[in-house]
Amino acid sequence: MTDAILTSASKPLETSDDRAAGRRQMAVRLVQERDDGLTVEDKAKLLMFFSSHPQDADMYIELNDETLRKLMIDQWIARL
């Protein structure tokens, strides 16, 4: 029991910055994996956009409707 307490006490708590970094990493992975009909240049633009707009990266992660996601991607890229 003492070992379990010591082990959990020695682990650093996850911060909101840690969670945000994880979400950005997930967005980067999804941009590469999803077939959104983007050129490599557009994928790069989208990743640059997400680096300064993390809330939009979160939205991208959650958008499962392909048509809506593509519409949002066009909007985000147009803002660059």
N, CA, C and O atoms as CSV, one atom per row, in Angstrom:
chain,resi,resn,atom,element,x,y,z
A,1,MET,N,N,0.831,-1.194,0.000
A,1,MET,CA,C,0.000,0.000,0.000
A,1,MET,C,C,0.867,1.245,0.000
A,1,MET,O,O,0.592,2.200,-0.726
A,2,THR,N,N,1.914,1.234,0.814
A,2,THR,CA,C,2.807,2.388,0.887
A,2,THR,C,C,3.474,2.629,-0.453
A,2,THR,O,O,3.627,3.776,-0.873
A,3,ASP,N,N,3.877,1.550,-1.135
A,3,ASP,CA,C,4.516,1.693,-2.445
A,3,ASP,C,C,3.569,2.356,-3.448
A,3,ASP,O,O,3.992,3.196,-4.241
A,4,ALA,N,N,2.294,1.979,-3.412
A,4,ALA,CA,C,1.323,2.570,-4.331
A,4,ALA,C,C,1.164,4.052,-4.059
A,4,ALA,O,O,1.058,4.847,-4.993
A,5,ILE,N,N,1.147,4.430,-2.803
A,5,ILE,CA,C,1.012,5.840,-2.444
A,5,ILE,C,C,2.246,6.608,-2.887
A,5,ILE,O,O,2.129,7.701,-3.442
A,6,LEU,N,N,3.425,6.051,-2.648
A,6,LEU,CA,C,4.659,6.722,-3.042
A,6,LEU,C,C,4.757,6.855,-4.551
A,6,LEU,O,O,5.188,7.891,-5.056
A,7,THR,N,N,4.360,5.814,-5.276
A,7,THR,CA,C,4.421,5.853,-6.734
A,7,THR,C,C,3.491,6.928,-7.284
A,7,THR,O,O,3.892,7.711,-8.145
A,8,SER,N,N,2.244,6.974,-6.792
A,8,SER,CA,C,1.311,7.966,-7.312
A,8,SER,C,C,1.700,9.371,-6.872
A,8,SER,O,O,1.432,10.336,-7.587
A,9,ALA,N,N,2.320,9.500,-5.720
A,9,ALA,CA,C,2.730,10.818,-5.236
A,9,ALA,C,C,3.929,11.344,-6.015
A,9,ALA,O,O,4.123,12.555,-6.122
A,10,SER,N,N,4.729,10.437,-6.557
A,10,SER,CA,C,5.922,10.877,-7.278
A,10,SER,C,C,5.634,11.239,-8.731
A,10,SER,O,O,6.470,11.864,-9.383
A,11,LYS,N,N,4.467,10.859,-9.251
A,11,LYS,CA,C,4.105,11.207,-10.621
A,11,LYS,C,C,3.649,12.658,-10.664
A,11,LYS,O,O,2.823,13.068,-9.849
A,12,PRO,N,N,4.175,13.441,-11.600
A,12,PRO,CA,C,3.699,14.823,-11.707
A,12,PRO,C,C,2.256,14.844,-12.206
A,12,PRO,O,O,1.862,14.015,-13.027
A,13,LEU,N,N,1.488,15.779,-11.713
A,13,LEU,CA,C,0.109,15.919,-12.156
A,13,LEU,C,C,0.071,16.468,-13.576
A,13,LEU,O,O,0.880,17.314,-13.955
A,14,GLU,N,N,-0.877,15.973,-14.344
A,14,GLU,CA,C,-1.040,16.472,-15.709
A,14,GLU,C,C,-1.641,17.871,-15.657
A,14,GLU,O,O,-2.625,18.111,-14.959
A,15,THR,N,N,-1.045,18.773,-16.393
A,15,THR,CA,C,-1.533,20.150,-16.418
A,15,THR,C,C,-2.390,20.371,-17.660
A,15,THR,O,O,-2.437,19.530,-18.558
A,16,SER,N,N,-3.057,21.504,-17.694
A,16,SER,CA,C,-3.847,21.830,-18.888
A,16,SER,C,C,-2.932,22.021,-20.096
A,16,SER,O,O,-3.334,21.750,-21.228
A,17,ASP,N,N,-1.696,22.488,-19.860
A,17,ASP,CA,C,-0.730,22.620,-20.962
A,17,ASP,C,C,-0.371,21.254,-21.527
A,17,ASP,O,O,-0.207,21.103,-22.737
A,18,ASP,N,N,-0.247,20.251,-20.646
A,18,ASP,CA,C,0.044,18.891,-21.098
A,18,ASP,C,C,-1.094,18.359,-21.956
A,18,ASP,O,O,-0.860,17.754,-23.002
A,19,ARG,N,N,-2.321,18.584,-21.514
A,19,ARG,CA,C,-3.482,18.119,-22.278
A,19,ARG,C,C,-3.565,18.842,-23.620
A,19,ARG,O,O,-3.871,18.225,-24.640
A,20,ALA,N,N,-3.292,20.150,-23.624
A,20,ALA,CA,C,-3.331,20.922,-24.869
A,20,ALA,C,C,-2.263,20.420,-25.842
A,20,ALA,O,O,-2.514,20.310,-27.042
A,21,ALA,N,N,-1.084,20.118,-25.324
A,21,ALA,CA,C,-0.015,19.598,-26.182
A,21,ALA,C,C,-0.421,18.255,-26.778
A,21,ALA,O,O,-0.137,17.979,-27.944
A,22,GLY,N,N,-1.073,17.434,-25.995
A,22,GLY,CA,C,-1.552,16.143,-26.492
A,22,GLY,C,C,-2.593,16.306,-27.587
A,22,GLY,O,O,-2.605,15.552,-28.560
A,23,ARG,N,N,-3.465,17.292,-27.425
A,23,ARG,CA,C,-4.484,17.555,-28.442
A,23,ARG,C,C,-3.848,18.074,-29.735
A,23,ARG,O,O,-4.262,17.693,-30.830
A,24,ARG,N,N,-2.847,18.938,-29.605
A,24,ARG,CA,C,-2.151,19.435,-30.807
A,24,ARG,C,C,-1.461,18.280,-31.529
A,24,ARG,O,O,-1.494,18.206,-32.757
A,25,GLN,N,N,-0.840,17.385,-30.776
A,25,GLN,CA,C,-0.184,16.231,-31.384
A,25,GLN,C,C,-1.201,15.352,-32.102
A,25,GLN,O,O,-0.919,14.825,-33.178
A,26,MET,N,N,-2.391,15.193,-31.506
A,26,MET,CA,C,-3.430,14.395,-32.147
A,26,MET,C,C,-3.887,15.059,-33.444
A,26,MET,O,O,-4.114,14.375,-34.441
A,27,ALA,N,N,-4.022,16.377,-33.439
A,27,ALA,CA,C,-4.417,17.100,-34.649
A,27,ALA,C,C,-3.369,16.916,-35.747
A,27,ALA,O,O,-3.715,16.707,-36.910
A,28,VAL,N,N,-2.099,16.993,-35.381
A,28,VAL,CA,C,-1.015,16.797,-36.355
A,28,VAL,C,C,-1.113,15.396,-36.961
A,28,VAL,O,O,-0.980,15.227,-38.173
A,29,ARG,N,N,-1.344,14.410,-36.123
A,29,ARG,CA,C,-1.457,13.032,-36.616
A,29,ARG,C,C,-2.653,12.893,-37.564
A,29,ARG,O,O,-2.542,12.275,-38.623
A,30,LEU,N,N,-3.799,13.473,-37.175
A,30,LEU,CA,C,-4.995,13.348,-37.999
A,30,LEU,C,C,-4.876,14.074,-39.331
A,30,LEU,O,O,-5.377,13.589,-40.345
A,31,VAL,N,N,-4.224,15.223,-39.342
A,31,VAL,CA,C,-4.020,15.944,-40.608
A,31,VAL,C,C,-3.248,15.052,-41.580
A,31,VAL,O,O,-3.511,15.064,-42.783
A,32,GLN,N,N,-2.311,14.291,-41.063
A,32,GLN,CA,C,-1.511,13.409,-41.916
A,32,GLN,C,C,-2.271,12.156,-42.329
A,32,GLN,O,O,-2.052,11.634,-43.422
A,33,GLU,N,N,-3.163,11.666,-41.470
A,33,GLU,CA,C,-3.836,10.389,-41.723
A,33,GLU,C,C,-5.150,10.510,-42.483
A,33,GLU,O,O,-5.477,9.650,-43.301
A,34,ARG,N,N,-5.905,11.573,-42.216
A,34,ARG,CA,C,-7.215,11.713,-42.859
A,34,ARG,C,C,-7.055,12.096,-44.326
A,34,ARG,O,O,-6.154,12.845,-44.702
A,35,ASP,N,N,-7.954,11.562,-45.137
A,35,ASP,CA,C,-7.950,11.916,-46.555
A,35,ASP,C,C,-8.957,13.038,-46.760
A,35,ASP,O,O,-10.117,12.801,-47.097
A,36,ASP,N,N,-8.492,14.262,-46.550
A,36,ASP,CA,C,-9.347,15.431,-46.717
A,36,ASP,C,C,-9.142,16.092,-48.074
A,36,ASP,O,O,-9.623,17.202,-48.302
A,37,GLY,N,N,-8.428,15.417,-48.979
A,37,GLY,CA,C,-8.202,15.953,-50.314
A,37,GLY,C,C,-7.262,17.147,-50.332
A,37,GLY,O,O,-7.316,17.967,-51.249
A,38,LEU,N,N,-6.402,17.251,-49.329
A,38,LEU,CA,C,-5.490,18.395,-49.227
A,38,LEU,C,C,-4.151,18.100,-49.886
A,38,LEU,O,O,-3.667,16.968,-49.866
A,39,THR,N,N,-3.567,19.129,-50.468
A,39,THR,CA,C,-2.195,19.013,-50.955
A,39,THR,C,C,-1.266,19.045,-49.737
A,39,THR,O,O,-1.687,19.382,-48.630
A,40,VAL,N,N,-0.029,18.698,-49.955
A,40,VAL,CA,C,0.963,18.766,-48.878
A,40,VAL,C,C,1.090,20.210,-48.391
A,40,VAL,O,O,1.248,20.459,-47.196
A,41,GLU,N,N,1.021,21.146,-49.317
A,41,GLU,CA,C,1.119,22.562,-48.948
A,41,GLU,C,C,-0.055,22.988,-48.074
A,41,GLU,O,O,0.125,23.722,-47.102
A,42,ASP,N,N,-1.259,22.528,-48.419
A,42,ASP,CA,C,-2.434,22.860,-47.613
A,42,ASP,C,C,-2.360,22.210,-46.232
A,42,ASP,O,O,-2.772,22.809,-45.239
A,43,LYS,N,N,-1.839,20.997,-46.171
A,43,LYS,CA,C,-1.670,20.351,-44.865
A,43,LYS,C,C,-0.705,21.157,-44.002
A,43,LYS,O,O,-0.938,21.337,-42.806
A,44,ALA,N,N,0.369,21.638,-44.601
A,44,ALA,CA,C,1.333,22.459,-43.862
A,44,ALA,C,C,0.679,23.751,-43.380
A,44,ALA,O,O,0.894,24.174,-42.244
A,45,LYS,N,N,-0.118,24.376,-44.244
A,45,LYS,CA,C,-0.822,25.603,-43.850
A,45,LYS,C,C,-1.773,25.332,-42.685
A,45,LYS,O,O,-1.862,26.123,-41.747
A,46,LEU,N,N,-2.476,24.211,-42.758
A,46,LEU,CA,C,-3.415,23.859,-41.701
A,46,LEU,C,C,-2.687,23.640,-40.376
A,46,LEU,O,O,-3.159,24.079,-39.327
A,47,LEU,N,N,-1.561,22.978,-40.421
A,47,LEU,CA,C,-0.783,22.752,-39.195
A,47,LEU,C,C,-0.254,24.065,-38.632
A,47,LEU,O,O,-0.237,24.249,-37.415
A,48,MET,N,N,0.177,24.978,-39.494
A,48,MET,CA,C,0.620,26.293,-39.023
A,48,MET,C,C,-0.539,27.039,-38.379
A,48,MET,O,O,-0.364,27.692,-37.351
A,49,PHE,N,N,-1.714,26.946,-38.976
A,49,PHE,CA,C,-2.894,27.594,-38.425
A,49,PHE,C,C,-3.214,27.030,-37.040
A,49,PHE,O,O,-3.480,27.786,-36.106
A,50,PHE,N,N,-3.189,25.704,-36.909
A,50,PHE,CA,C,-3.500,25.074,-35.631
A,50,PHE,C,C,-2.490,25.446,-34.536
A,50,PHE,O,O,-2.841,25.480,-33.357
A,51,SER,N,N,-1.253,25.722,-34.919
A,51,SER,CA,C,-0.249,26.063,-33.902
A,51,SER,C,C,-0.590,27.365,-33.192
A,51,SER,O,O,-0.206,27.560,-32.039
A,52,SER,N,N,-1.309,28.257,-33.868
A,52,SER,CA,C,-1.697,29.516,-33.224
A,52,SER,C,C,-3.192,29.583,-32.898
A,52,SER,O,O,-3.661,30.579,-32.346
A,53,HIS,N,N,-3.933,28.540,-33.233
A,53,HIS,CA,C,-5.374,28.473,-32.951
A,53,HIS,C,C,-5.717,27.094,-32.377
A,53,HIS,O,O,-6.376,26.295,-33.043
A,54,PRO,N,N,-5.276,26.811,-31.153
A,54,PRO,CA,C,-5.483,25.466,-30.591
A,54,PRO,C,C,-6.952,25.076,-30.453
A,54,PRO,O,O,-7.278,23.890,-30.516
A,55,GLN,N,N,-7.841,26.045,-30.267
A,55,GLN,CA,C,-9.264,25.708,-30.153
A,55,GLN,C,C,-9.793,25.168,-31.476
A,55,GLN,O,O,-10.689,24.324,-31.486
A,56,ASP,N,N,-9.250,25.645,-32.585
A,56,ASP,CA,C,-9.653,25.124,-33.891
A,56,ASP,C,C,-9.067,23.733,-34.135
A,56,ASP,O,O,-9.688,22.901,-34.796
A,57,ALA,N,N,-7.878,23.485,-33.602
A,57,ALA,CA,C,-7.300,22.136,-33.677
A,57,ALA,C,C,-8.196,21.157,-32.922
A,57,ALA,O,O,-8.415,20.032,-33.374
A,58,ASP,N,N,-8.712,21.589,-31.770
A,58,ASP,CA,C,-9.639,20.737,-31.010
A,58,ASP,C,C,-10.897,20.450,-31.827
A,58,ASP,O,O,-11.389,19.321,-31.838
A,59,MET,N,N,-11.411,21.464,-32.505
A,59,MET,CA,C,-12.601,21.274,-33.328
A,59,MET,C,C,-12.313,20.285,-34.458
A,59,MET,O,O,-13.126,19.405,-34.742
A,60,TYR,N,N,-11.154,20.434,-35.100
A,60,TYR,CA,C,-10.771,19.524,-36.185
A,60,TYR,C,C,-10.768,18.075,-35.697
A,60,TYR,O,O,-11.248,17.178,-36.389
A,61,ILE,N,N,-10.231,17.860,-34.518
A,61,ILE,CA,C,-10.167,16.503,-33.956
A,61,ILE,C,C,-11.568,15.917,-33.833
A,61,ILE,O,O,-11.777,14.739,-34.120
A,62,GLU,N,N,-12.516,16.727,-33.414
A,62,GLU,CA,C,-13.865,16.239,-33.146
A,62,GLU,C,C,-14.764,16.171,-34.372
A,62,GLU,O,O,-15.813,15.528,-34.322
A,63,LEU,N,N,-14.384,16.817,-35.472
A,63,LEU,CA,C,-15.232,16.832,-36.672
A,63,LEU,C,C,-15.153,15.501,-37.414
A,63,LEU,O,O,-14.159,15.205,-38.077
A,64,ASN,N,N,-16.207,14.708,-37.294
A,64,ASN,CA,C,-16.266,13.417,-37.976
A,64,ASN,C,C,-17.024,13.495,-39.293
A,64,ASN,O,O,-16.849,12.641,-40.162
A,65,ASP,N,N,-17.860,14.507,-39.445
A,65,ASP,CA,C,-18.603,14.699,-40.690
A,65,ASP,C,C,-17.625,15.230,-41.738
A,65,ASP,O,O,-17.160,16.366,-41.650
A,66,GLU,N,N,-17.324,14.407,-42.713
A,66,GLU,CA,C,-16.295,14.743,-43.704
A,66,GLU,C,C,-16.609,16.027,-44.470
A,66,GLU,O,O,-15.718,16.846,-44.696
A,67,THR,N,N,-17.847,16.205,-44.866
A,67,THR,CA,C,-18.227,17.400,-45.628
A,67,THR,C,C,-18.054,18.654,-44.787
A,67,THR,O,O,-17.501,19.649,-45.255
A,68,LEU,N,N,-18.519,18.610,-43.563
A,68,LEU,CA,C,-18.384,19.757,-42.669
A,68,LEU,C,C,-16.917,20.032,-42.350
A,68,LEU,O,O,-16.488,21.185,-42.321
A,69,ARG,N,N,-16.148,18.961,-42.109
A,69,ARG,CA,C,-14.726,19.132,-41.814
A,69,ARG,C,C,-14.013,19.808,-42.979
A,69,ARG,O,O,-13.207,20.714,-42.767
A,70,LYS,N,N,-14.299,19.379,-44.209
A,70,LYS,CA,C,-13.659,19.986,-45.381
A,70,LYS,C,C,-14.047,21.456,-45.535
A,70,LYS,O,O,-13.218,22.278,-45.927
A,71,LEU,N,N,-15.293,21.790,-45.231
A,71,LEU,CA,C,-15.732,23.176,-45.275
A,71,LEU,C,C,-14.965,24.011,-44.256
A,71,LEU,O,O,-14.523,25.118,-44.562
A,72,MET,N,N,-14.808,23.480,-43.046
A,72,MET,CA,C,-14.068,24.196,-42.007
A,72,MET,C,C,-12.597,24.344,-42.397
A,72,MET,O,O,-12.000,25.393,-42.160
A,73,ILE,N,N,-12.016,23.321,-42.983
A,73,ILE,CA,C,-10.618,23.393,-43.415
A,73,ILE,C,C,-10.453,24.518,-44.433
A,73,ILE,O,O,-9.502,25.295,-44.348
A,74,ASP,N,N,-11.362,24.608,-45.384
A,74,ASP,CA,C,-11.295,25.696,-46.372
A,74,ASP,C,C,-11.359,27.053,-45.693
A,74,ASP,O,O,-10.645,27.979,-46.080
A,75,GLN,N,N,-12.215,27.175,-44.677
A,75,GLN,CA,C,-12.333,28.437,-43.943
A,75,GLN,C,C,-11.041,28.758,-43.202
A,75,GLN,O,O,-10.579,29.899,-43.221
A,76,TRP,N,N,-10.458,27.760,-42.554
A,76,TRP,CA,C,-9.218,27.992,-41.794
A,76,TRP,C,C,-8.076,28.375,-42.716
A,76,TRP,O,O,-7.333,29.312,-42.424
A,77,ILE,N,N,-7.925,27.666,-43.820
A,77,ILE,CA,C,-6.831,27.974,-44.747
A,77,ILE,C,C,-7.009,29.369,-45.361
A,77,ILE,O,O,-6.030,30.078,-45.593
A,78,ALA,N,N,-8.240,29.747,-45.616
A,78,ALA,CA,C,-8.511,31.082,-46.174
A,78,ALA,C,C,-8.109,32.203,-45.210
A,78,ALA,O,O,-7.833,33.323,-45.639
A,79,ARG,N,N,-8.076,31.904,-43.920
A,79,ARG,CA,C,-7.720,32.918,-42.911
A,79,ARG,C,C,-6.212,33.153,-42.833
A,79,ARG,O,O,-5.762,34.065,-42.140
A,80,LEU,N,N,-5.440,32.345,-43.532
A,80,LEU,CA,C,-3.969,32.508,-43.478
A,80,LEU,C,C,-3.505,33.587,-44.432
A,80,LEU,O,O,-2.308,33.860,-44.520
